[in-house]
Amino acid sequence: MAVRKQDRLRATLAQEAARIIVSEGVHDYQKAKHKARERLHALQGVALPSNVEIESAIRSFTRTFLPDHGKILWRLRATALSVMNWLTPYSPYLTGPVLDGTAGTDTPISLQVSCDSTEEVLGVLEQRGMAVRIADRYFRQNRHYSSLPVLVFVYREHEIDITVFSLRHQHQPPKSKTCNRPAQRINGKALARLLARGHDPSQYKDDEG
């Protein structure tokens, strides 16, 4: 198969995976790629697109098919900030698609906090009337995978997931899905500035101010 044709087919796969992620609420990139390949039977012999290609396709999809995407992101980020304000003692950060701009309407809001007691963070959420489900999720930190507790609940009709890091590991965020670097994240003060001024979140990476 000619290289140019392969590239076109990979792009088609990436576009379908992006549509699945944004429109169908499938948030796992690998699962979305395989779903896309199943639906596009003619592409069985084509290598799956990279996560970077998927992320680029998601941005293109939201620009084209979600004219209110900016408003959607603003609401998701404002909801994130409200929850982060409850959790100030635990150094909360926003990360994931809601921060990087690839979130759709049904994308969960991903937060990170640092505390040696998951029950302590759970207690704060329950005092706010949240019905919380506790899950475990694997994250890549440095060269190893770690299982960390994740608190999941719904607030303002949006799903929130909060990963609880130990205080010892609070400065070791998981690796990004799209590159071999720590995932981008910002704290509450930086998020408030982002909401107020519309700045690029990348300039606030791990901003403590």
PAZAPA-4460 file (N, C-alpha, C; in steps of 0.05 Angstrom, whole numbers, plus 32768, in hexadecimal, padded with zeros to 4 digits):
% residues 209
    n_x    n_y    n_z   ca_x   ca_y   ca_z    c_x    c_y    c_z   seq   type   mol
   8011   7FE8   8000   8000   8000   8000   8012   8019   8000     1      M     A
   800C   802C   7FEF   801C   8044   7FEC   801C   8053   8007     2      A     A
   8032   8060   800D   8034   806F   8026   801F   8085   8028     3      V     A
   801A   8093   8012   8007   80A9   8012   7FEB   809E   8018     4      R     A
   7FE4   8088   800C   7FCA   807C   8011   7FC8   8073   802E     5      K     A
   7FDD   8067   8039   7FDD   805F   8055   7FD8   8078   8067     6      Q     A
   7FE5   808E   8061   7FE1   80A6   8071   7FC4   80B0   8070     7      D     A
   7FB8   80AE   8058   7F9C   80B6   8056   7F8A   80A4   8067     8      R     A
   7F8F   808A   8066   7F7F   8078   8075   7F83   807B   8093     9      L     A
   7F9B   8080   809B   7FA1   8085   80B8   7F92   809E   80C0    10      R     A
   7F91   80B3   80AF   7F83   80CB   80B6   7F65   80C6   80B9    11      A     A
   7F5A   80B5   80A7   7F3E   80AD   80A9   7F38   809F   80C3    12      T     A
   7F4A   808C   80CB   7F47   807F   80E4   7F48   8092   80FC    13      L     A
   7F5B   80A5   80FA   7F5D   80B9   8110   7F44   80C9   8112    14      A     A
   7F39   80D1   80FB   7F20   80E1   80FB   7F09   80D2   8107    15      Q     A
   7F06   80B8   8100   7EF0   80A8   810B   7EF4   80A4   8129    16      E     A
   7F0D   809F   8132   7F13   809C   814E   7F0C   80B6   815E    17      A     A
   7F13   80CC   8152   7F0D   80E6   815E   7EEF   80EA   8161    18      A     A
   7EE0   80E2   814C   7EC2   80E4   814E   7EB7   80D3   8164    19      R     A
   7EC2   80BB   8167   7EB9   80A8   817C   7EBF   80B4   8198    20      I     A
   7ED7   80BF   819B   7EDE   80CB   81B5   7ECC   80E2   81BC    21      I     A
   7EC8   80F4   81AA   7EB9   810D   81B0   7E9B   8107   81B1    22      V     A
   7E90   80F8   819E   7E73   80F4   819B   7E68   80DD   81AC    23      S     A
   7E78   80C9   81B1   7E6D   80B1   81BE   7E78   80AE   81DB    24      E     A
   7E89   80C0   81E4   7E92   80BE   81FF   7EA6   80A8   8205    25      G     A
   7EB4   809E   81F0   7EC9   808A   81F4   7EE3   8099   81FA    26      V     A
   7EED   8098   8212   7F03   80A9   821A   7F1E   809C   8219    27      H     A
   7F1E   8082   8213   7F37   8073   8210   7F40   8074   81F3    28      D     A
   7F57   8080   81ED   7F60   8083   81D2   7F63   8068   81C4    29      Y     A
   7F6E   8054   81D2   7F73   803A   81C5   7F59   802D   81BE    30      Q     A
   7F45   802F   81D0   7F2B   8023   81CA   7F1E   8031   81B3    31      K     A
   7F20   804B   81B1   7F14   805A   819B   7F21   8053   8180    32      A     A
   7F3C   804E   8180   7F4A   8046   8168   7F3F   802B   815E    33      K     A
   7F3C   8018   8170   7F33   7FFE   8168   7F16   7FFE   815E    34      H     A
   7F05   800F   816C   7EEA   8012   8162   7EE9   801D   8146    35      K     A
   7EFA   8032   8142   7EFB   803E   8127   7F03   8029   8112    36      A     A
   7F17   8019   8118   7F21   8005   8105   7F0B   7FF0   80FF    37      R     A
   7EFC   7FE8   8114   7EE6   7FD5   8110   7ED1   7FE0   80FE    38      E     A
   7ECB   7FFA   8100   7EB6   8006   80F0   7EBF   800B   80D3    39      R     A
   7ED8   8010   80D0   7EE3   8015   80B5   7EF1   7FFC   80AB    40      L     A
   7EE2   7FE9   80A3   7EED   7FCE   809E   7F03   7FCE   8089    41      H     A
   7F02   7FE1   8077   7F16   7FE1   8061   7F31   7FE9   806B    42      A     A
   7F33   7FF2   8084   7F4D   7FFC   808F   7F5A   7FE8   80A1    43      L     A
   7F52   7FCE   80A0   7F5D   7FBB   80B2   7F7C   7FB8   80B1    44      Q     A
   7F87   7FBD   8099   7FA4   7FB9   8096   7FB5   7FD2   809D    45      G     A
   7FA8   7FE7   80A5   7FB5   8001   80AA   7FBD   8003   80C7    46      V     A
   7FD6   800C   80CC   7FDF   8010   80E8   7FCE   8025   80F5    47      A     A
   7FC8   8021   810F   7FB8   8034   811E   7FC6   804F   8120    48      L     A
   7FB7   8065   8120   7FC3   8080   8123   7FCE   8083   8140    49      P     A
   7FE1   8094   8143   7FEC   809A   815D   7FD9   80AB   816E    50      S     A
   7FDE   80AC   8188   7FCE   80BD   8199   7FD0   80DB   8191    51      N     A
   7FE8   80E3   8188   7FEB   80FE   817F   7FD9   8104   8167    52      V     A
   7FD7   80F1   8154   7FC5   80F4   813D   7FA8   80F5   8146    53      E     A
   7FA1   80E5   815A   7F85   80E5   8164   7F7F   8100   8171    54      I     A
   7F91   810A   8181   7F8C   8124   818E   7F89   813A   8179    55      E     A
   7F99   813A   8164   7F97   814E   814F   7F7C   814B   8141    56      S     A
   7F73   8132   813C   7F59   812E   812F   7F42   8137   8141    57      A     A
   7F45   8133   815B   7F30   813D   816E   7F2D   815B   816C    58      I     A
   7F44   8169   816C   7F43   8186   816A   7F35   818F   8150    59      R     A
   7F3B   8181   813A   7F2F   8188   8121   7F11   8182   8121    60      S     A
   7F09   816C   812D   7EED   8164   812F   7EDD   8179   813F    61      F     A
   7EE8   8181   8156   7ED9   8193   8167   7ED6   81AF   815A    62      T     A
   7EEB   81B7   814B   7EE9   81D1   813D   7ED4   81D0   8127    63      R     A
   7ED2   81B9   811A   7EBF   81B6   8103   7EA3   81B1   810B    64      T     A
   7E9F   819F   811F   7E84   8195   8125   7E79   819F   813F    65      F     A
   7E88   81AC   814F   7E7E   81B7   8169   7E82   81D5   816A    66      L     A
   7E71   81E4   815D   7E75   8201   815C   7E75   820E   8178    67      P     A
   7E68   8201   818B   7E67   820C   81A7   7E7D   8200   81B8    68      D     A
   7E91   81F4   81AC   7EA5   81E6   81BC   7EB3   81F8   81D1    69      H     A
   7EB8   8211   81CA   7EC4   8223   81DD   7EB2   8227   81F6    70      G     A
   7E98   8228   81F2   7E86   822B   8209   7E85   8211   821A    71      K     A
   7E86   81FA   820B   7E86   81E1   8219   7E9F   81DF   822B    72      I     A
   7EB6   81E6   8220   7ECF   81E5   822F   7ECE   81F8   8247    73      L     A
   7EC3   8210   8243   7EC1   8223   8259   7EB0   8218   8270    74      W     A
   7E99   820B   8269   7E88   8200   827E   7E96   81E9   828D    75      R     A
   7EA4   81D8   827E   7EB2   81C2   828B   7EC8   81CC   829D    76      L     A
   7ED7   81E0   8294   7EED   81EB   82A4   7EE2   81F9   82BC    77      R     A
   7ECC   8208   82B9   7EC0   8215   82D0   7EB6   8201   82E5    78      A     A
   7EAB   81EB   82DC   7EA3   81D6   82EF   7EBB   81CA   82FD    79      T     A
   7ED0   81C6   82EE   7EE9   81BC   82FA   7EF3   81CF   8310    80      A     A
   7EF2   81E9   830A   7EFD   81FC   831E   7EEC   81FB   8337    81      L     A
   7ED2   81F8   8335   7EC1   81F7   834D   7EC9   81DF   835F    82      S     A
   7ECD   81C8   8352   7ED5   81B1   8362   7EF1   81B4   836D    83      V     A
   7F03   81C0   835E   7F1E   81C5   8368   7F1E   81D7   8380    84      M     A
   7F0C   81EA   8381   7F0A   81FC   8397   7F02   81EE   83B1    85      N     A
   7EF3   81D8   83AE   7EEC   81C8   83C6   7F05   81BA   83D1    86      W     A
   7F18   81B4   83C0   7F2E   81A3   83C6   7F49   81B2   83C8    87      L     A
   7F48   81CB   83CD   7F60   81DC   83CF   7F76   81D0   83E1    88      T     A
   7F70   81C5   83F8   7F85   81BA   8409   7F95   81A3   83FD    89      P     A
   7F8A   8198   83E7   7F96   8180   83DB   7FA4   8186   83C0    90      Y     A
   7FAB   819F   83BC   7FB9   81A7   83A4   7FAD   819C   838A    91      S     A
   7F94   81A4   8384   7F87   8198   836C   7F92   81A3   8352    92      P     A
   7F92   8192   833E   7F9A   819A   8323   7F84   8190   8310    93      Y     A
   7F80   819F   82FA   7F70   8196   82E3   7F84   818B   82CE    94      L     A
   7F7C   8175   82C2   7F8C   8168   82AD   7F79   815C   8298    95      T     A
   7F85   8150   8284   7F75   8141   8270   7F67   8152   825B    96      G     A
   7F53   8147   824D   7F47   8154   8236   7F39   816F   823C    97      P     A
   7F2F   8172   8255   7F22   818B   825B   7F36   81A2   825C    98      V     A
   7F4F   819B   8264   7F64   81AF   8264   7F6F   81B3   8248    99      L     A
   7F75   819D   823A   7F84   81A1   8220   7F71   81A9   8209   100      D     A
   7F57   81AA   820E   7F44   81B4   81FA   7F38   81A0   81E7   101      G     A
   7F3D   8185   81ED   7F32   8171   81DB   7F18   8164   81E7   102      T     A
   7F0E   816F   81FD   7EF6   8163   8209   7EDD   8168   81F9   103      A     A
   7ECB   8155   81FA   7EB0   8159   81F0   7E9C   815D   8206   104      G     A
   7E83   815E   8200   7E6E   8163   8214   7E6F   814F   822B   105      T     A
   7E74   8135   8224   7E72   8120   8238   7E8D   8117   8242   106      D     A
   7EA2   8126   823D   7EBC   811E   8247   7EBE   8123   8265   107      T     A
   7EC7   810F   8274   7ECB   8114   8291   7EE0   8129   8296   108      P     A
   7EDC   8137   82AD   7EEF   814B   82B6   7F03   813D   82C8   109      I     A
   7F1D   813D   82C1   7F31   812E   82D0   7F41   8141   82E2   110      S     A
   7F41   813B   82FB   7F50   814B   830F   7F64   8139   831D   111      L     A
   7F78   8145   8329   7F8C   8137   8339   7F8E   8146   8354   112      Q     A
   7F90   8136   836A   7F95   8142   8384   7FAB   8132   8392   113      V     A
   7FB6   813D   83A8   7FCB   812F   83B6   7FC3   812D   83D4   114      S     A
   7FC1   8114   83DD   7FB9   810F   83F9   7FC0   80F2   83FF   115      C     A
   7FC9   80ED   8417   7FCF   80D1   841F   7FB7   80C2   8428   116      D     A
   7FA0   80CF   842A   7F87   80C2   8432   7F71   80C7   841E   117      S     A
   7F6B   80B3   840E   7F55   80B5   83FB   7F3B   80BC   8409   118      T     A
   7F37   80B0   8421   7F1F   80B4   8430   7F1B   80D1   8438   119      E     A
   7F31   80DF   843C   7F2F   80FC   8443   7F24   810C   842C   120      E     A
   7F2D   8107   8414   7F23   8114   83FC   7F06   810C   83F8   121      V     A
   7F00   80F2   83FB   7EE5   80E8   83F8   7ED2   80F6   840B   122      L     A
   7EDB   80FA   8424   7ECA   8108   8437   7EC3   8124   842F   123      G     A
   7ED5   8133   8423   7ECF   814E   8419   7EBA   814D   8404   124      V     A
   7EBC   813A   83F1   7EA8   8138   83DC   7E8D   8130   83E6   125      L     A
   7E8C   811D   83F9   7E73   8114   8404   7E65   812A   8414   126      E     A
   7E75   813B   8421   7E69   8153   842F   7E5C   8166   841C   127      Q     A
   7E65   8166   8403   7E59   8176   83EE   7E41   8168   83E1   128      R     A
   7E3A   8150   83EB   7E23   8142   83E0   7E29   8131   83C8   129      G     A
   7E42   812C   83C1   7E49   811C   83AA   7E46   80FE   83B0   130      M     A
   7E3B   80F0   839D   7E3A   80D2   839E   7E52   80C8   8390   131      A     A
   7E66   80BF   839E   7E80   80B9   8393   7E85   809B   8390   132      V     A
   7E8F   8093   8379   7E98   8078   8374   7EB6   8077   8374   133      R     A
   7EC2   8063   8381   7EDF   8061   8382   7EE8   804C   836E   134      I     A
   7EFB   8053   835D   7F06   8040   834A   7F25   8041   834C   135      A     A
   7F32   802E   833E   7F4F   802D   833C   7F56   8031   831E   136      D     A
   7F6B   803F   8319   7F73   8043   82FD   7F92   8042   82FC   137      R     A
   7F9C   8037   82E6   7FB9   8035   82E3   7FC3   804E   82D4   138      Y     A
   7FD8   8059   82DE   7FE5   8070   82D2   8003   806A   82CF   139      F     A
   800E   8075   82BA   802B   8072   82B5   803A   808A   82C2   140      R     A
   804A   8084   82D6   805B   8097   82E3   8078   808F   82E1   141      Q     A
   8089   80A1   82D6   80A4   809A   82D0   80A4   8082   82BE   142      N     A
   80B1   806C   82C6   80B2   8054   82B5   809E   803E   82BE   143      R     A
   808E   8044   82D2   807E   8030   82DE   8060   8038   82DD   144      H     A
   804F   8023   82DF   8032   8027   82E1   802A   8025   82FE   145      Y     A
   8019   8037   8307   800F   8037   8322   7FF1   8036   8322   146      S     A
   7FE5   8028   8335   7FC8   8027   8339   7FC2   803C   834E   147      S     A
   7FB1   8050   8346   7FAA   8065   8358   7F8C   8067   835C   148      L     A
   7F82   806F   8374   7F66   8072   8378   7F5A   808A   8369   149      P     A
   7F43   8086   835D   7F35   809B   834E   7F19   809E   835A   150      V     A
   7F11   80B6   8361   7EF7   80BC   836B   7EE6   80C7   8354   151      L     A
   7ECF   80BA   834F   7EBE   80C1   8338   7EA3   80C9   8342   152      V     A
   7E99   80DF   8337   7E7E   80E9   833F   7E74   80FC   8329   153      F     A
   7E5B   8104   832C   7E4F   8117   8318   7E48   8131   8326   154      V     A
   7E50   8147   831A   7E4A   8161   8325   7E43   8174   830E   155      Y     A
   7E2D   8182   8310   7E22   8193   82FB   7E20   8183   82E1   156      R     A
   7E17   816A   82E3   7E12   8159   82CC   7E2C   8151   82BD   157      E     A
   7E43   8155   82CA   7E5C   814D   82BE   7E6A   8138   82CF   158      H     A
   7E75   8124   82C3   7E84   8110   82D2   7E9F   811C   82DA   159      E     A
   7EA6   8118   82F3   7EC0   8121   82FD   7ED0   8109   8306   160      I     A
   7EE9   8107   82FF   7EFA   80F2   830B   7F13   80FF   8317   161      D     A
   7F18   80F7   8330   7F2D   8103   8340   7F41   80ED   8347   162      I     A
   7F59   80EF   833D   7F6F   80DD   8344   7F7D   80E6   835D   163      T     A
   7F80   80D4   8370   7F8C   80DB   838A   7FA9   80D1   838A   164      V     A
   7FBC   80E4   838A   7FD8   80DD   838C   7FE1   80DF   83A9   165      F     A
   7FF4   80CE   83B1   8000   80D1   83CB   8010   80EB   83CC   166      S     A
   8015   80F6   83E3   8025   810E   83E6   8041   8109   83DB   167      L     A
   804B   80F1   83DE   8066   80EA   83D4   8068   80EC   83B6   168      R     A
   8052   80E7   83A8   8052   80E6   838B   8044   80FD   837E   169      H     A
   803E   8112   838D   802E   8128   8382   803C   8137   836C   170      Q     A
   8056   8136   836B   8065   8144   8356   806E   8131   8340   171      H     A
   8060   811A   833E   8066   8107   8328   804C   8101   8319   172      Q     A
   8042   8114   830A   8029   8110   82FB   802C   80FA   82E6   173      P     A
   8016   80EC   82DF   8018   80D7   82CA   8022   80E2   82B0   174      P     A
   802B   80D0   829F   8034   80D7   8284   801C   80DE   8273   175      K     A
   8020   80F0   8260   800C   80F7   824C   8006   80DF   823A   176      S     A
   7FED   80DE   8230   7FE6   80C9   821D   7FF4   80CD   8202   177      K     A
   7FFB   80E6   81FC   8005   80EB   81E1   8023   80F0   81DF   178      T     A
   8031   80F1   81F6   804E   80F5   81F4   805A   80EA   820E   179      C     A
   8074   80E6   820E   8082   80DA   8224   808B   80F0   8238   180      N     A
   8077   8100   8240   807C   8116   8253   8066   8116   8267   181      R     A
   806A   8123   827F   8054   8125   8292   803C   8132   8285   182      P     A
   8024   8129   828C   800B   8135   8282   8009   8152   828B   183      A     A
   7FFF   8162   8279   7FFB   817E   827F   7FE5   8181   8295   184      Q     A
   7FE9   8194   82A7   7FD6   8199   82BC   7FD9   81B5   82C6   185      R     A
   7FC4   81C1   82D1   7FC5   81DB   82DD   7FB6   81DC   82F7   186      I     A
   7FBE   81EE   8309   7FB0   81F0   8323   7F99   8203   8321   187      N     A
   7F8B   8207   8338   7F73   8217   8338   7F77   8234   8330   188      G     A
   7F8C   8241   833A   7F91   825D   8333   7F96   8260   8316   189      K     A
   7FA5   824E   830A   7FAA   8250   82ED   7F91   824B   82DD   190      A     A
   7F80   8238   82E7   7F67   8233   82D9   7F54   824B   82DA   191      L     A
   7F54   8259   82F1   7F43   8271   82F3   7F4C   8286   82DF   192      A     A
   7F67   8289   82DC   7F71   829C   82C8   7F6A   8293   82AC   193      R     A
   7F6B   8279   82A7   7F64   826F   828D   7F47   8275   8286   194      L     A
   7F36   8271   8299   7F19   8277   8295   7F14   8295   8291   195      L     A
   7F23   82A5   82A0   7F1E   82C2   829F   7F2A   82CF   8285   196      A     A
   7F40   82C4   827C   7F4E   82D2   8266   7F50   82C1   824C   197      R     A
   7F4A   82A7   824E   7F4B   8297   8236   7F67   8291   822D   198      G     A
   7F7B   8290   8240   7F97   828B   8239   7F9B   826D   8232   199      H     A
   7FB0   8268   8223   7FB9   824D   821D   7FC1   823F   8237   200      D     A
   7FB5   8228   823E   7FBC   821B   8257   7FD9   8211   8258   201      P     A
   7FE6   820E   8242   8001   8203   8243   8015   8215   8252   202      S     A
   800F   822F   8253   8021   8241   8261   801E   823F   827F   203      Q     A
   800A   8230   8289   8006   822E   82A5   800D   8212   82AF   204      Y     A
   801B   8202   82A0   8021   81E7   82A7   802E   81E5   82C3   205      K     A
   8020   81D6   82D5   8029   81D2   82F0   802E   81ED   82FE   206      D     A
   801E   8201   82F7   8020   821C   8303   8017   821B   8320   207      D     A
   8028   8224   8332   8022   8224   834E   8017   823F   8357   208      E     A
   8019   8253   8346   8011   826E   834E   7FF5   8274   834B   209      G     A
***
